[in-house]
Structures are given as C-alpha cells and as structure tokens.
Amino acid sequence: MQNKFKETMQDVELPQETKAKVKAKVLSEAEAPTAPVRHFNMRRAVVIAAAVLLIAAVMTVPLSLMRPAGNIDVIDIYEDGDDIFPSYKTPENKGGETKHEAEEFSYDYLDEVSECAYKASTERDVEWGDAPLFPEDIDSSGDIIKAGTLTAGYTDDNVLYDSFSKLYGNTWSEAAKDRPFVGYNRIKVTTYAGARVALLDSDNKVIARGVANAGGVAYVYYDPRATVAKVVYKKGDYQFSEDYQGGDVNFLINEQEYKYSSLDLMLMIDTTGSMGDELRYINEELIDIVDRIKRETGCTDVRVSVNFYRDHGDEYTVSYYEFTDDIETAKKYISEQFANGGGDFPEAVDEALISVVNHSWREDAAKVCFFVLDAPAHSESERQGVNSNIKSAVTAASELGIRICPIASSGVDTDCEMTMRTAAAYTGGTYIFLTDDSGIGYSHKAPDDVQSGTFLLNELMIKTVKYHFDGSKIAQ
C-alpha cells in the first residue's frame, strides 16, 4: 500500500504537508473493511482528495494576492547571491507585451518624399526646409507639425526636497492613501558618479539601494518603518562603508572623477486615444531628440529603445523594442505611431513601468527614460496588484540607476502627477510637464508647488539628457 501511494502521488503537484494528509486519509480508508460488492479505487480517491484540498487552499488566498495575468515580479533583477551589491542579471521582457525585432530601414522612398515635399512647398508658400514630408504633418488648423513647437517646464524634486516631501501630508494627502508606496524617507549620499549605494539595518540587511548620478549624488529612498544603521558604496572593486549618524552622507573621495562614456536612452509613450490632441507633435519632438542626441551630448556610444503602451483589452498593452544603435530605425518606429484605444481614463502605467526595467540596460551606461503620459495607473480596486507593480518597478529602476523622466501631457490629474513625480524622485529623474504656452492640445495642469521657467520641449529634453549624462545644469 505504501508503494502504491507513492506511485500514485508522484505526479500530483501539492505541498508535502497536504500530501501527508491525503496519504493518511487514503491509507486509513484502504485498511478499513470494505463491502464485498464495492471495490476501492485507490487512484480515484487520491485525485478527489487532492482536488478538494487544493480548492480549499485556493479559496483561503486573499484576493490581494491573486494578481492578474501579465503582472511580473520585477524586483528579481539580480543573480543569485546574498551580496550587498549582487550582479545584475539580463532581464527577459515578458507579460502583456508585444516584442518587435529591429528592422532594417532604408530611404528607398526618397523620390516619393521629395515629390510630396515639393508639392507642399509650392501649394503652401513655405520654404523648402519647412515643408512637411507627408500630408499628416499638417494639423487640422493648417499649421505644420514640426519639432520645437511644444512648450514645457520641469522640476527636480530632489533639489527641492523639503517642499516636495510636504506635499504628501497636505495637497496629496487624499491621493496618497491609495498609493501606499509614496512618502518614503530619503538619504542623500555624495560619492562617485555611477557608484552603487546601499542602506543597511543593524543586522547588515539591505534596506534600499540606489546609483549615484552624473554629479556623484545618490538619492536613496527607504520605507520609514526601517532604521538605517550603515551606508555603503561601491565603485568597481572598491567598497567602503560607514555607520549612519543621521542626515546626508558625504564620502571623502579623491579628485579623480568617473564620467559616463555611453548612454542608453528610452522612450515609453502612451498612445491611447486621449493623447490624440498632442501625440503627433510629441512624436516630432522625440524624433528630433533621437536625431540630435549624439551631437548634443558628444557621446558616440548611444543606444535607443522606443516603446508604446495603451491599456488592457486594446490592440496591445505594451509594444516594446529592444535597444538599438540604429537611430534611423528608432525614428521610424516613432513616426509610425498613432493614438487609439484606452476608453476609460486610467491606463496600463504599471505594465509600462515593468517593461522599462525589463529591458537590457547596460550597467556602466547613463540611463534615461522619458515616460510620456496623460493619465494615471488603474486604482488597486480596479486591478489587483497595480500598486505592488509600480512599487516594484520603481524600486528596480532606482537600483539599476534608470532615471525616469515623465513628460506630463494634457489631462494629467493629481494621482498621476503624484505617482510620476514620486517615480522621478525615487529614481533621481526629472519631472517634465507640458504648458499652455504653445497653444497646442487641451489645458495642462500646473504641477503643485512648482515654479519653473518655460522651455521648448525638445530643448528641455536635450538639457535633461545632458544633465543625467555629464552633470550639466538644466537651467543656468
């Protein structure tokens, strides 16, 4: 009987404790007297008992732990090991995304483009260089859609941390109740550019990690319930730590500075229907950025990844492309996008953030992600696991040194602003917002407690990339 049980159960996927209970029940029933006309079916009893116990176990799982298909545990960004600074693993992008392989892009259609441009220039009485290449480059008012049109402002909430941190307790107090990952404590650590930084508790367990920016500063956020006992940084083979005494931490370093020599630039763009008032303009600005990035930064080793997201039930949730050094291909992907889908107000922001960290970022490169959006993520009541997705993705981005730089378009509400300013602050990024000065699109929300000058969006984006690449100031 023992061997029979083992043979029957070896292919049934159940916890050992559950198997033991089933085994005891089966053996006790098997050893009991049986009616002469009824035969005991061992396999059937095992399967029925296993099914009953499995259903009972599932019914006891809290709904908050039953996450929808496509959600990913993105916090697992390291190789196995208990080191303070474990090696990064190469991620596998998965979930509700659509993967696209890089395609060769040629200009075989230049004759067609020239003909279209010539026709536009003669019919609209504009200079050749200002003529749109295609009819869709003219908006409904007759204006030519081109880069250098949209206007924007920005804030670096880590520089203005005192006023920023107070928002959670007043202006954002209601919105913060639905996003429990906001309002963390912060320690500013000054060290080498690109250095990895970790906060440890009294048991030498890691509380939080971050990566110093181009200016050698890491802004490391951590759960206020934790107590920091030690701060550690590592650059190359050198690692140094000191006991935490409170306040900001300044490690004494020599004059030699580390400078980034490579750049990974990502674009993650909301292409739902609500973006229709601005998307074609934004696409032109993004194409301009991609086209100028090498020249403006002086960096010759640049890779670009362009990605797009909508919402669950649309043509795609996230449509992503891996990093490529083929700039023309990246520009082509952007130019092909149009606004569609969505339907309700919230979008799949959490899935898009997950996709951001699940790309193959280079460890030693400066990492910048422009995240273009006009709507918040779904609430936890609408989709279970959204908050844990956002928290995991932003935590992973911070630990990888990915600077999330949102570009808030028309339609952004308080929840969206709070979530994305939090993501920018936690990852050492920059929050950019479109303004009404351009006269394009619907009304734009001015960020809470922010005083900013007005810039052309494409110029501000170039300045932002340079800031995260070599530490150049955005505004002089």
C-alpha positions in Angstrom: 0.0 0.0 0.0 2.8 2.4 0.8 4.4 1.8 -2.6 1.0 2.2 -4.3 0.5 5.6 -2.6 4.0 6.8 -3.7 3.4 5.7 -7.3 0.0 7.4 -7.4 1.1 10.7 -5.8 4.5 11.3 -7.6 2.9 13.4 -10.4 0.5 15.4 -8.2 1.7 18.9 -7.6 0.9 19.6 -3.9 2.8 20.8 -0.8 4.3 18.0 1.3 2.1 18.7 4.2 -1.0 18.4 2.1 0.3 15.1 0.6 0.8 13.7 4.1 -2.8 14.5 5.0 -4.1 12.9 1.8 -1.8 9.9 2.4 -3.1 9.4 5.9 -6.7 9.6 4.8 -6.2 7.2 1.9 -4.3 4.6 3.9 -6.9 4.7 6.7 -9.7 4.2 4.3 -7.9 1.5 2.4 -7.2 -0.5 5.5 -10.8 -0.4 6.7 -13.2 -3.3 5.9 -14.8 -2.9 2.5 -18.2 -4.1 1.4 -18.0 -7.3 -0.6 -19.7 -5.7 -3.6 -17.8 -2.4 -3.7 -14.2 -2.1 -4.9 -11.9 0.6 -3.5 -10.4 2.7 -6.3 -7.0 4.0 -5.0 -6.2 6.4 -7.8 -9.7 8.0 -7.8 -9.6 8.5 -4.0 -6.2 10.2 -4.3 -7.3 12.5 -7.1 -10.6 13.5 -5.5 -8.9 14.2 -2.1 -6.2 16.2 -3.8 -8.7 18.3 -5.7 -10.7 19.0 -2.6 -7.7 20.1 -0.6 -6.4 22.2 -3.5 -9.7 24.1 -3.9 -9.8 24.7 -0.2 -6.3 26.1 -0.2 -7.0 28.4 -3.1 -10.2 29.7 -1.5 -8.2 30.8 1.5 -5.8 33.0 -0.5 -6.5 36.8 -0.1 -7.8 38.4 -3.2 -5.0 41.0 -2.9 -2.5 38.2 -3.6 -4.4 36.9 -6.7 -2.7 39.1 -9.3 -4.0 39.3 -12.9 -2.1 37.5 -15.7 0.7 39.6 -17.1 2.0 41.0 -13.8 5.6 40.4 -13.2 7.8 40.2 -10.1 10.4 42.7 -11.4 12.3 43.0 -8.1 14.3 39.9 -9.1 16.9 41.9 -11.1 19.9 40.2 -9.6 21.8 37.0 -10.0 21.5 34.6 -7.0 23.6 35.6 -4.0 23.5 37.4 -0.7 26.0 40.2 -1.5 25.1 43.8 -0.7 25.7 44.5 -4.4 24.9 41.3 -6.3 25.5 41.1 -10.1 22.7 42.3 -12.3 21.0 39.6 -14.4 20.0 40.0 -18.0 16.2 40.5 -17.9 13.6 38.7 -20.0 10.8 41.0 -21.1 7.6 39.2 -20.6 4.0 39.6 -19.7 1.4 41.5 -21.7 3.9 42.9 -24.1 4.4 42.7 -27.8 8.1 42.2 -28.8 9.4 43.7 -32.0 12.7 42.8 -33.6 14.8 45.6 -35.1 14.2 46.0 -38.8 16.4 47.4 -41.5 15.3 50.8 -42.5 16.2 52.3 -45.8 15.4 55.5 -47.7 14.3 53.9 -51.0 11.2 56.0 -50.9 13.1 59.3 -51.1 11.7 60.2 -54.5 8.2 59.9 -53.1 9.1 62.0 -50.1 10.7 64.7 -52.3 7.7 64.9 -54.6 5.3 65.3 -51.6 7.6 67.9 -50.0 7.8 69.8 -53.3 4.1 69.8 -53.7 3.6 71.0 -50.1 6.1 73.8 -50.5 4.6 75.2 -53.7 1.0 74.9 -52.6 1.5 76.4 -49.1 4.1 79.1 -50.0 6.7 77.9 -47.4 10.4 77.4 -47.6 11.6 74.0 -48.8 13.2 73.1 -45.5 10.0 73.9 -43.6 7.7 71.9 -45.9 6.1 68.8 -44.3 7.1 65.5 -45.7 3.7 63.9 -45.6 0.1 65.3 -45.6 -0.4 64.1 -42.0 2.3 66.5 -40.9 -0.3 69.3 -41.3 -2.7 69.6 -38.4 -6.4 70.4 -38.6 -5.7 74.2 -38.3 -3.4 74.1 -41.3 -0.2 74.5 -39.2 2.8 72.4 -40.0 3.6 69.9 -37.3 7.3 70.1 -36.5 9.8 69.9 -33.6 10.3 73.0 -31.5 6.6 73.7 -31.1 5.5 72.3 -27.8 6.5 74.2 -24.6 7.3 72.7 -21.2 8.6 73.3 -17.7 10.4 71.0 -15.2 11.1 70.3 -11.6 13.9 68.4 -9.8 12.1 67.4 -6.6 15.3 66.0 -5.1 16.8 69.5 -5.2 13.6 70.9 -3.8 13.1 68.0 -1.4 11.7 70.0 1.6 8.7 71.4 -0.3 8.2 68.2 -2.3 8.1 65.9 0.7 5.5 68.1 2.4 3.0 67.6 -0.5 2.3 64.0 0.8 0.9 65.4 4.0 -1.2 68.2 2.6 -2.0 68.7 -1.1 -1.6 65.0 -1.9 -2.9 63.5 1.4 -6.1 62.0 -0.1 -4.4 60.7 -3.3 -1.5 59.2 -1.2 -4.0 57.0 0.7 -4.5 54.9 -2.5 -0.8 54.7 -3.3 1.0 53.3 -0.2 4.4 53.3 -1.8 4.7 57.2 -1.7 6.1 59.3 1.1 9.2 57.4 1.9 12.2 58.8 3.7 15.3 59.8 1.8 19.1 60.0 2.4 21.3 62.0 0.0 24.7 60.3 -0.5 27.6 62.0 -2.2 30.2 59.8 -3.8 31.4 58.9 -7.3 29.2 59.2 -10.4 27.8 55.7 -11.2 28.7 54.3 -7.7 26.2 51.8 -6.3 24.9 52.8 -2.8 23.1 50.6 -0.2 21.5 51.4 3.1 21.8 48.6 5.8 20.0 48.0 9.1 21.7 46.8 12.3 21.7 43.2 11.1 23.5 44.2 7.9 20.4 43.5 5.8 19.8 45.7 2.8 17.0 48.3 3.3 17.4 50.1 -0.1 19.8 50.6 -2.9 20.5 53.4 -5.4 23.0 54.6 -8.0 24.8 57.9 -7.9 24.1 60.3 -10.8 26.5 62.1 -13.1 27.2 64.6 -10.3 28.1 61.8 -7.9 24.9 62.1 -5.8 22.6 59.2 -5.0 19.1 59.9 -3.6 18.1 56.7 -1.8 14.5 56.3 -0.6 13.5 53.8 2.0 10.5 52.7 4.0 10.1 54.9 7.1 9.5 51.8 9.2 13.1 50.8 8.7 16.1 52.1 10.7 19.3 52.8 8.8 22.4 51.7 10.6 25.1 51.8 7.9 25.7 53.3 4.4 27.8 51.5 1.9 29.0 52.5 -1.6 30.8 50.5 -4.3 32.6 51.6 -7.4 34.5 49.0 -9.4 36.3 46.7 -7.0 36.4 49.3 -4.2 33.8 49.2 -1.4 33.5 51.5 1.6 31.0 51.8 4.4 30.4 53.9 7.5 27.9 54.0 10.4 24.9 56.2 9.7 24.8 59.2 12.1 21.7 60.9 10.5 21.3 63.5 7.8 23.0 63.4 4.4 26.2 61.4 3.9 29.3 62.7 2.2 32.0 60.2 1.5 35.5 61.7 1.3 36.7 60.9 -2.2 39.8 62.0 -4.2 39.8 64.4 -7.2 39.5 61.7 -9.8 36.0 61.6 -11.2 34.2 58.9 -13.1 32.5 60.1 -16.3 29.9 58.2 -18.3 31.1 57.2 -21.8 27.9 55.5 -23.0 24.2 56.4 -23.0 21.0 54.3 -23.0 18.0 56.4 -23.9 14.5 55.0 -23.7 11.1 56.5 -24.8 7.9 55.0 -23.3 4.9 56.6 -24.8 1.2 56.5 -24.1 -0.6 56.1 -27.4 -4.2 55.8 -26.2 -6.9 57.9 -27.7 -6.7 60.7 -25.2 -3.2 61.5 -26.4 -4.6 62.4 -29.8 -4.5 66.1 -29.3 -0.7 66.1 -28.9 0.8 62.8 -29.9 1.8 63.9 -33.5 3.6 66.9 -32.1 5.2 64.9 -29.4 6.4 62.3 -32.0 8.1 65.1 -33.9 9.8 66.3 -30.8 11.0 62.8 -29.9 12.3 62.2 -33.4 14.2 65.5 -33.2 15.7 64.4 -29.8 16.8 61.0 -31.2 18.3 62.6 -34.2 20.4 65.2 -32.2 21.3 63.1 -29.2 24.9 62.1 -30.2 25.8 65.6 -31.4 24.4 67.4 -28.4 25.9 65.1 -25.8 29.2 64.4 -27.5 28.6 60.7 -26.8 29.3 58.4 -29.7 28.1 55.2 -27.9 24.3 55.8 -27.8 21.5 53.2 -27.9 17.8 54.0 -28.1 14.7 52.0 -27.2 11.3 53.2 -28.3 8.2 51.7 -26.6 4.5 52.3 -26.6 1.7 51.4 -24.2 -2.1 51.6 -24.1 -4.5 49.7 -21.8 -5.7 46.2 -21.1 -8.0 45.0 -23.9 -6.5 47.3 -26.5 -4.6 46.2 -29.6 -1.6 45.9 -27.3 -0.8 46.6 -23.7 2.9 47.4 -24.1 4.6 47.3 -27.5 8.3 47.3 -27.0 11.5 47.4 -28.9 14.9 46.5 -27.5 17.8 48.9 -27.5 19.4 49.6 -30.8 22.2 51.8 -32.1 20.4 52.3 -35.4 19.0 55.8 -34.9 17.1 55.8 -38.2 15.2 52.7 -37.2 14.2 54.2 -33.8 12.9 57.3 -35.6 10.9 55.1 -38.0 9.2 53.4 -35.1 8.2 56.7 -33.5 6.8 58.1 -36.8 4.5 55.1 -37.3 2.6 55.6 -34.0 -1.0 57.0 -33.7 -3.4 57.4 -30.9 -6.1 54.8 -30.3 -7.7 52.7 -27.6 -7.9 53.4 -24.0 -11.6 54.1 -23.4 -11.6 54.7 -19.7 -9.4 57.3 -18.0 -6.6 55.2 -16.3 -4.1 53.3 -18.5 -1.7 50.4 -18.0 1.0 52.6 -16.5 2.2 49.8 -14.2 2.7 47.4 -17.1 4.7 50.1 -18.9 6.9 50.7 -15.9 7.5 47.0 -15.6 8.6 46.9 -19.3 11.0 49.8 -18.6 13.1 47.8 -16.1 12.8 44.6 -18.1 15.0 45.9 -20.9 18.7 45.1 -21.4 20.2 48.3 -19.9 24.0 48.4 -19.8 25.4 48.6 -16.3 28.0 51.3 -16.9 25.9 53.5 -19.2 24.0 56.6 -18.2 20.3 55.5 -18.3 17.4 57.9 -19.1 13.8 57.0 -19.7 11.3 59.7 -21.0 7.9 58.5 -19.9 5.2 60.3 -21.9 1.6 60.1 -20.4 -1.6 62.0 -19.8 -3.5 59.6 -17.4 -2.8 57.7 -14.2 -2.5 54.0 -13.5 -5.6 52.0 -12.6 -6.5 52.0 -8.9 -6.0 48.9 -6.7 -9.7 48.4 -6.6 -9.9 48.3 -10.4 -6.9 45.9 -10.9 -5.4 44.0 -8.0 -1.6 44.3 -7.8 -1.2 47.6 -9.6 0.4 49.3 -6.6 2.8 46.5 -6.0 3.7 46.6 -9.7 4.5 50.3 -9.6 6.5 50.0 -6.3 8.5 47.0 -7.6 9.2 48.7 -11.0 10.3 52.0 -9.4 12.4 50.2 -6.8 14.1 48.2 -9.6 14.7 51.3 -11.7 16.3 53.0 -8.7 18.6 50.1 -8.0 19.6 49.9 -11.7 20.2 53.6 -12.0 17.5 54.2 -14.6 16.4 57.9 -14.4 12.7 58.0 -15.0 11.8 61.4 -16.5 8.0 61.7 -17.0 6.6 64.1 -19.6 3.1 65.0 -18.3 0.7 65.9 -21.1 -2.8 67.5 -21.1 -5.2 65.5 -18.9 -2.9 64.7 -16.0 -4.6 64.7 -12.7 -3.3 64.8 -9.1 -2.9 61.0 -8.8 -0.9 60.8 -12.0 1.2 63.8 -11.0 1.9 62.4 -7.5 2.8 58.9 -8.8 5.1 60.1 -11.6 6.8 62.8 -9.6 7.4 60.1 -6.9 8.8 57.8 -9.6 11.1 60.6 -10.9 12.3 61.5 -7.4 12.9 57.9 -6.3 15.0 57.2 -9.4 16.8 60.5 -9.4 15.0 61.6 -12.5 13.4 64.9 -13.7 9.7 65.7 -13.9 8.8 67.5 -17.1 5.3 68.9 -17.9 3.8 70.5 -21.0 2.4 74.0 -20.6 -0.3 76.0 -22.3 2.2 78.5 -23.9 2.3 76.6 -27.2 -1.5 76.8 -27.6 -1.5 73.1 -28.6 -3.7 70.5 -27.0 -6.1 70.8 -24.2 -5.4 72.6 -20.9 -2.3 71.4 -19.0 -2.2 71.0 -15.2 0.4 73.2 -13.5 2.3 70.9 -11.0 1.6 71.5 -7.3 4.1 73.9 -5.6 6.4 74.2 -8.6 7.9 77.4 -10.0 9.5 76.8 -13.4 10.6 78.8 -16.5 9.2 77.9 -19.9 11.3 76.0 -22.4 10.8 74.5 -25.9 10.2 70.8 -25.1 12.8 69.4 -27.4 15.5 71.8 -26.0 14.5 70.9 -22.4 14.7 67.2 -23.2 18.2 67.6 -24.6 19.3 69.5 -21.5 17.8 66.8 -19.3 19.7 64.1 -21.1 22.9 66.1 -20.8 22.3 66.6 -17.1 22.0 62.9 -16.5 24.9 62.1 -18.8 27.6 64.6 -17.7 26.1 66.6 -14.9 25.4 69.8 -17.0 22.9 72.1 -15.4 19.5 72.2 -17.0 18.9 75.9 -16.3 21.8 78.3 -15.7 
